[in-house]
Every structure is written in structure tokens, then in C-alpha cells.
Amino acid sequence: MARLVLQRLALLIPTLLGLSVLLFLWVRALPGGPATALLGERATPEAVERINRLYGFDRPLLEQYVTWLGQLLQGNFGVSTRTARPVLDEFLARFPATIELTALALLIAVGVGIPLGYVAARYQGRFLDHTTVVVSLLGVTIPVFFLAFLLKWLFAVQAGWFPSAGRQSADMVATHPTGFYVLDGLLTREWDASWDALTHLVLPALALGSIPLAIIARITRASVIEVQNADYVRTARAKGLSASRLRRRVVLRNAMLPVSTTIGLQVGLLLSGAVLTETVFAFNGIGSFLANAVFNLDYAVLQGFILFIAVVYALVNLAVDVSYGLIDPRMRAR
């Protein structure tokens, strides 16, 4: 298992290097430029030239790439052309918000999707199974931004059960030592602040986790049905293994391999979907800041944030590979 982890970490270096090249070229292939987007109506040729010279955009591409890569290796992600602040500072200020949102969305998707898919497989062909299939299809087909607007209108505007925007109420006075608002409230024993932050997370997390929930439920259902009909399950049942132990130790455990792969893939979907969800709910995280960077062609922010998402995605895939060995002992010998 340790050898597998080291191999995956070694492969991560050339993967990220190749991604950095593609990302660098893609950002600079976008129409317009950061100087034009930053200056707007004041974008005279002289002003554009001054901005390009200030941020080094007038230098050859190879020189720009080598400079940027050298800065990355030193932990310097550059400076945002829109806010004039270091990208790393912007990232650290918004990182906790996106992680909180993504973690709760993933918890909802896994905590509801796996039991729902398992129950649907157990009652295959019955009303509960058909209902699960229909609901999962709706969850996949409804766009995230539309569901976000719908949840906001129903439960925030009409019912008033949840806040409609932000991470915390404007009149809430709270201490934030880590930037993770829910955790901060627990650490400082400011229970009202922790509860307030959690209520602000519910609607965005439901919207963001809807598609992963539907996909995980469908994959779990299909995997459990396949395992239930396997020869080794029938053999275990014929040898007198109790139904509860058969479901828990044989069926569910063997069905988890494709499900764990699906969960890992959904992390990337959650990080990309956070852009729309955070924008709808005015949630001050990485997603909303990245959306503004796209509109303003903020090269440093686009490159730094997308590269970070790629690193997270690669590490999640590594965690999925490790989980194979935990679920199936036969995978540890490979």
C-alpha cells in the first residue's frame, strides 16, 4: 500500500507540470486581455501598454511561463490584477468557505445516496425502486444554478426557514480563528454563531450536492444488484450465512468499489459546481471569486485557483486508490 501511494505521488509531479503548461497557454488564448478587462472604457493603447508592462504581460510567453513556474515553486502565486492583492492571500481568505460547503454537500450526497441506492436495490422492481430511479434522474437533469434559485425562492424567500445569502448574518458577532465558521463557533463555544453559519450552509449544500447524490444513488443501486446476483453470494446464502451478515459483509462491502470511485469523481464536480452555487447564494468562497476572475481575465487568479483544484482532485483520486485496499484486501497485493 505504501508503494502504491509513493508511485501515485511521483506521477503527480509530471501531471501537474503538464497541466501548468496547458493552463498557462489556455488562459493566454482567451480573447481580450487582463489590461482591457481591468481598464474597461479607459482602455487606451497607452494605458493597456502600461498595465501589460507592469504585470509582465508584454514579455515572451516562454519567459512569462518560466517566471510564473519559478514563483509557484517559491509559494508565490502572483498578484491579482483586480484586487492588487497576492493570489495566495485571496485563496486563504476564501478557501475555508468552499471547503465547508463542499464537505457538507459531499456528506449529504454520500449519507443519502448510498442508503437510497442500497434500499432501491433490495426492493428492485417495486414502488420504492421506481421512485428512486425517477428522483435520481431528476437530480441529474436539473441544472445546479436552477435548483439553487428554486431552493432559495422556496425556503429562504417564501418560507423564511433559511438565510438567502452569505456565510453568516450581518448582525452576528463571532470570532474566527480558523476561517471555518461552523468549526470556529464550536472551538470558541459561540454556539449561536456556529448554528447561524450552519443554517447559511444548508441551502447551498443541498443545491451543490443534488447531482452527486443522484449519481451515487444510481451507481450504488446498480452495483448492489450486480453483487446480489453473483455466484459467491448465492453460495454464502446456501451455506447458511445470516441475511444481515450477508448484506453487511458480502453484498455491501463488495458493492463499494465502484461507489468509492464515483465518490472520488464527484469531488471534482462539487468544486466546479461551487462556482455557480456560490454566485447564486453570494457565498464568499473560491467559486465566486473564480467566476469574477473569468470575467476580468485575471490571469494570476485563474492559474493559481485552477491549479489548486487540480491538486485537490489528484489527491482525492489517490485517496480513492487507497480506499480500494481498505475495502478489498486483494487489492493490497497489487
N, C-alpha and C positions, 0 to 999 in steps of 0.2 A: 504493500500500500504506500509506504514511504517513497519507494522508487517511482511509482505512478505519479505522485504529487510533484516530485522533483522534475520528472520528464515534462509534465504539463507546464510547470513554471518556466522551464528552459524554452519551451516552444512559445511562451508568451512574449519573449523578447523580440524575435523576428516578426511575430504577428503585429505587435504594436508599432514596430518600426515601419513595416509596410503600410499599416493603417495611417500613420502620421504623414507619409508621403502622399497617399491618396487624399487624405483630408486637407492637407495644405494646398494641393492643386485644385481640389474641388471648390474650396472656399474662394480662391482667387479667380476661378472661372465664372463666378456669379456675375450677372450684369451689373453695371454701375461700379460703385466702389465705396469704401467707408467714408472717404472725404466728402463725396457727393451726398451720401445719406446724412452725414453729420451736419453739413452746412445748409442743406435744403435750398431755399431760394437765394441764399447768399453764396452759392457755389460758383463763384467767378473762377476763371482759369488760374489767376494768381493765388486765390485762397486755397483751391484744390492742390496746387503745387506746394504750397506752404505746409498743408496738413500731411501730404504724402511724404515730404521731406522730414517732417517732424517725427512720424512714426516709421520711417524707413521703407515705405511702400514704393518708392521710386528706384530702389536698388534692384539688381538682377534677382530672379526667382531663386536661383541656387544659393546665392548669398543670404537671401531672406530665410530660406529653409534652414541652412546651417546655423545661422544666428538663433533662430527660434528653437531648434533642437538643442543647441547648447544651453539656452536659457531653461528649457524644460529639465535637463539633467541637473541643473542647479536649483530646481524647485521654483523657478520664475516662469509664470505662465503669461507674462506680458501685462500690458495696461489696456483697460477698456477705453475705446475712443469715445464712448457715450458718457461714461461717468468719470473718466480720468482717474479711476482707482485701479489698483492691481487686481487682476482676474482672480488670484488666489484669495484675496480678501472678500471679494464678491461671492466667491464659491463657498467659503467657510461661513459666511453670514446666512446663506440660503440652503446649504446642504442639510442641516437638521430638519427643516420643514419638509423637504422632499422625502427624506428617509422615513420620517414619521408617517407621512401619507402613504408611501409605497408599502411600508411594513404592515400598516393596518389593512390596506387593500389586499395584500397577499394573504394576510391572516383570514380575512373574510372569504377570499376565493378558495383557499385550501380547507378552512374549517367548515365551509358549507358545501363546496364542490365534491370533496371525496365522500362524505357520508351520503350526499344526494345521489351520486353515481352508483355507490355501492347498494343502496336501498333499491334503486331503479333496476339494477341487475338481478337482485334477489327476487323481485316481483316482475320479472321480464314478461312482457305481453299483457300486463294488467294496466289498470287505470293510472296507478302511480307512475309506472314506467312511461306510458304515453305522455303524461303531464310533464314529466321531467324532460323528455325529448323536446317537447314543444317549447317549454320555458328556456331550455338551453339554446335552441335555435333563435329565439327572440333575443337572448342575451348576446349572441354572436353578431346578429344582423343590425341591432340598434347602435348607431354611432355613439361614441363616448360623449361628445360635446352635446348631442341632443338629449341623452339621458341626464347629463349634468344639469342642463337648463330645466328639464322636466322635474327632476328631484328638487331643484332649487325653488321652482314655482310652487310645487305641491306642498312641500314640508317646511319651507322657510317663509315664503311669501304668504301662502294661503293659510296653512295650519299654524305657522309660527312656532313649530316644535324645535327647530334648529336654527342657528345663525345662518345668514345668507352669504357671508363673505369674511375673509380674513382668517388669521390664526387664533386671535383672542379678542375679546370685547375691548372696546376703546377705553372703557372706564375701569378695566381690571388692572390693578397694581400688583405686579408679580416680579419675583427675582428669577433671572435666567442665567444660571452659572454655566450650563452646557449648550443652551440654544434649543434643546429638545423640550418643548413647553410642557408636555404631559409628564415627562420624567423629572423636569425641574420642580414641578409642583409637588411631586412625591418626595424628592430629596429635601426640599425646604419645608415640607409639611404644610404647604399652602394648598390645601385640598380643593378649595374653591377654584383656584387658578388651574389646577390640573384637570378638574372636571370641565371647566369652561373651554380649555384647549381641546379636550376630547370631543366635546359637542361640536366644535368647529371642524373636526376631522371626519365626522360620521358621513355626511352627505358627499364630500369629495371622494372619500374612500369607497363608498358604495358605487359611485359612478365609475371610478377607475377600476375597481375590481370586478365589474359585471362581466366583461368579456373573458378574462382569465377564469372566473368562476364557471361560466358556461362550458369553456373548453375542457377544464379539469373534470367537470362532471361527466361529460361525454366520453373522455378518454378512460376515466375510472369505470364507467358502465361497460364499455366495450372490453376493457382488459379483464374485469371480473367475470363477464360472461364467457370469455375465451378460456380462462383458467378453470371455471366451474365445469366446463365440458372436457377438460383434459383427462387423459387416462390415469395419471397418478392420483388425481382427486377421487375418481371412482374407486381406485384400488384402496385408498385410505379409508373411504367410506365403507367399503366392503369388509375391511379388517376391523371395523367397529369403532373407529375414531369418533368421538362425540361431535355433534353438529357445531357447537360453539367453538370447540378447539379446532375443528376442521376449517371453519370460516376464518378464525383469527390467525392460525399458524400456517395454514397451507394456502387458502384461497387469497386472502387479503395480502399476505406478505409477497406472494409470487406476482400478484397483480400490480404491485407498487413500482416495479422497474420502469415501465413506460410512463407511469404517472409522475414519477420523480423527474424524468426527462422533460415532461411537459411543464412541470412547475418551474424548472430552470429556464426554459424558453420564455415563460410568461414574465420573468423579471425584466427582460428587455422591453417587452410590450408595456409593462407598467411604467417604466422610465420614460418611454416615448409618449405614452398616453397622458403622462403628468403634465405635458406642455399644454394640452387643451384643457384638462381639468383644472389646473392651477389658474389658467387665464379666466375661465368662467367664474370661479369662486374667489378671484382676487387673492389667491393664496401665494404668499411671497416666498416661493421656492425656486429651485433651479429651472423648472419647466417654464414658468412665466418669464423669467429673466432671459432664458434661451430664445423664447419667442420674440422678445424685443430685440435681441441681438441679431436675429434673422432679418427683421425689418430694417434695422440700422446698419446691416452688413458689418457688424463688429467682429473683425477677424479674430482677434485675440480671445474673445469670449467663446465664439463658435468652436475654435480649435481646442481650447482648453476643456470646455464642458463636454464636448462630444468625445474627446479622448478619455475623459474620466468615465463616461458612461460605458465606453468600450472596455475599459479595465474592469469595471464592476461586472459587466456581462461575462468577461472571460473568467473572472474569479468564481462567479456563480456556476459556470459550466464545470469548473474544477471541483466545486462542492458537489455537483451532481455526480461526477465520476466517482468521488469518494463515497457518496451515498450508495452506489451500486454494491460496493464491498460490504457495507453495513447491512444492506437488505438481503443480498445473496452471497453467502460465503464462498461460492465457487468463483466469483469474480476477483477475489483477493489473490488468487494464484496466478492471474494473468499479468 
